């Protein structure tokens, strides 16, 4: 099955040897997003909530570029440098997602690129 590489200027450019997303059939694999402002490629300021929102906004931009949106998410992985922020992730996520919610994992990590506090990746399945 052919692969389609997804790219948008509305999300941060890849900072390594990867694509923002890869579409295979109706499935889209979104690479991890950290809270970089796509215009400046700098971490957003404003604390943890601002970082979480920027990550969701970045994922949403890539999802749109692939022909979908966050509602098409079937799996979300959340990586946090401090798991005490898990409740805040849930609170903000409830603004971006409606039931039925995607499957999800939350993983505590020692560090993330660029000193970010949160990173997320996702898998989408697009309807027809």
N, C-alpha and C positions, 0 to 999 in steps of 0.2 A: 504494500500500500504506500503511495507517495506521501512524503512529508512536506508540510508547508511551514516555513519559518515565519513567525509573527514578529513584527517590529512596529513600535509607535514612538514618536517623539513626546507623547503625553506621559510617558513613564521614563524613569532613568535608563540611560544607555547601559548596556552590559559592561561591567568593570572587570571582565575576565573573558575566558574563551567559552562562552555559552550564548545562547539566544534568549531573548525575553520570554519566548514561548515557542513550542513546536506543536503543530496540529497534525494529527494522523486520523483520517476519517472524521468522525464526529467528536473525537476526544482531543482536548487541548491540555498540554502540560505546561503550566506556568512556572517559570524559574522563581527562585526565592527573591523577594523584594525586601529591601531595607528602607528606612525612612529618608531616602534622598529626594530632594526637590529636583524634578526633572530639568528645570531651567538652569539651576546653579550646580547641580551634582554635589550639593552639600547636605549634610544632615539637617533636618528641620529643627528649629528651636521651639521651646515651649513645653518641654517635659515629656513624660511617658505617654500621656493621652495624645499629644500632637504626633508623636512617633507612630502610635498605633493607627491613627487616622490616615497619616501619609502612606503607610503600608497598604491599607485597604484601598485608598485612592489609586495608588500605583497598580495594584492588582486589577482594579476595575478598569483602568485605562488599557491594560494589556488584554483583558477579557473582551472589551469593546473592539479592539483592533482585530481580534480573532473572530468577530461576528457574534459575540455573546455578551453576557454580563455576569455579575456575581451570583445571580440567581441560578446560573447553570453550574455552579460549583458542586461537585459531589464529594470532594475530599480537600480538606484544608489542614496544613501543618503549620503550627505556631512554634517558633523558637524564641525563648525568653532567657535573658541573662539573669533575671531575678523572678522566680515563680510567684513571688508575692504580688506581682502585677496581673495574675491570672484573672481575678475578679474584674479588673478594669478592661481586660481584653473582652470578657463576656459582655460587659456593659456596652462597649463601643460596637462590638460585633452585632449586637441586637439592633443597632441603627442601620447596619448595612445588609443584614440578612433577615429573611422572613421564613417561617416554617413552610415546608419541611427543611430543617437545617442540614447542612452537609455533615458528613462524617468528619471527625477532627482528631488531631493529636496535639498535645501541648508538651513541649520538650524543654527542659532546662539545659542551658549550655553555658560553658565558661566564658565565651567571647563570641562576638559577631564581627563581620567586616566593618571597617571604618568606625569602630567603637559604638555601633548601634546597640540598642537595648532589645530590639525585636526584629524578627525576620519571619516572613510567611511565604509559603508556596502553595500552589493549588492545582487541582485537576478539575477540568470542566468537561461536561458532556453536552454538546449542542443538540438541540432538537431540530431534526430535519432541516 
